[in-house]
Amino acid sequence: GRDRGPFELRFVGIAPDFTSGCVLAWDRGGQAGFSLDAAALDHTIEAYGYRLQANDRAGHLDVEAARALGVDGHEAFRALKSGTAVRVGSGELVQPEQVVSPSTPGPSIAYVSDSRPCVGAVHVSRDVDLLYHEATFMERERERARRTGHSTALQAAQIAAEASAGKLVLGHFSARYPDASVLADEARTVFDASHAAEELHRYYLVDP
């Protein structure tokens, strides 16, 4: 086997007193970048939840509207697209909002691993398109979940609802549930867009 993989691995350590914050940001310019936030969870051992957020998608430049206002040339178009006003031949300033549509939020996903319900889980899940949250037990096993540092399907749904997530995908099920659909059914009593994770099934962050 090869000593090196097809891509570089870079390990980012988290300080012992870390509670939440950005642990990695990458920007190649424009909408190609992303940020990775983390937050401490509540498990029997040290655990963290993560949120991957893509950069906002830039708005669309209406070239014809810009030209009608006297704007011309690629540099001027590029400036407007990047949010900078442009002065035209008449001496007037053309503002980006006159010819560029509003930006749209980049897609986002949160991953909450083994954890009791906690502030950190809500923090990384706030307004994400899709939240993956462990749901080892059903609500009738709530006490067992608390002792072992896990969440019930209902508790995961409550986190999704509190965080205003778009979708919830449940995983890490106890072997006592041969049919995980019962956990999704329980979660839907609180959060309608709940799904039990299925291996190799494709989940869309935003519906196509």
RAMO-V397277 format. One record per pair of residues at least 12 apart in sequence whose C-alpha atoms are under 7 Angstrom apart, sorted by the first residue. I is the first residue (numbers start at 1). J is the second residue. Records with the same first field share a line. If there is no record, write none. Layout:
I->J + J
This chain:
19->39 + 40
20->38 + 39 + 40
21->37 + 38 + 39
22->36 + 37 + 38
23->36 + 37 + 38
24->36
31->55 + 56 + 57 + 58
32->55
33->54 + 55
34->53 + 54 + 55
35->52 + 53 + 54
36->50 + 51 + 52 + 53
37->50 + 51 + 52 + 124
38->50 + 51 + 124
39->120 + 124
40->120
41->115 + 118 + 120 + 121
42->115 + 116 + 118 + 149
43->114 + 115 + 116 + 149 + 150
44->148 + 149
49->111 + 112 + 113 + 121 + 124
50->110 + 111 + 112 + 124
51->109 + 110 + 111 + 124 + 125
52->108 + 109 + 110
53->106 + 107 + 108 + 109
54->106 + 107 + 108
55->106
56->103 + 104 + 105 + 106
57->103 + 104 + 105 + 106
58->103 + 104
59->100 + 101 + 102 + 103
60->100 + 101
61->81 + 99 + 100 + 101
62->99 + 100
65->99
66->99
70->88 + 89
71->88
80->96
81->96 + 100
83->96
84->96
107->129 + 205
108->128 + 129 + 130
109->128 + 129 + 130 + 131
110->124 + 125 + 128 + 130 + 131 + 132
111->131 + 132 + 133
112->132 + 133 + 134
113->133 + 134
114->134 + 149 + 150
115->149 + 150 + 151
116->146 + 149 + 150 + 151
117->151 + 155
122->159 + 162 + 163
125->163 + 165
126->163 + 164 + 165
127->163 + 164 + 165 + 166
128->165 + 166
129->165 + 166 + 167 + 205 + 206
130->165 + 166 + 167 + 168 + 205
131->165 + 167 + 168 + 169
132->168 + 169 + 170
133->156 + 169 + 170 + 171
134->151 + 170 + 171 + 172
135->151 + 152 + 153 + 156 + 170 + 171 + 172 + 173
136->150 + 151 + 152 + 172 + 173 + 174
137->151 + 152 + 153 + 173 + 174
138->152 + 153 + 183
139->152 + 153 + 154
153->183 + 184 + 186 + 187
154->186 + 187 + 190
157->187 + 190 + 191
158->190
161->191
167->193 + 194
168->193 + 194 + 195
169->194 + 195 + 196 + 197
170->195 + 196 + 197
171->196 + 197
180->196
181->196
183->196
184->196
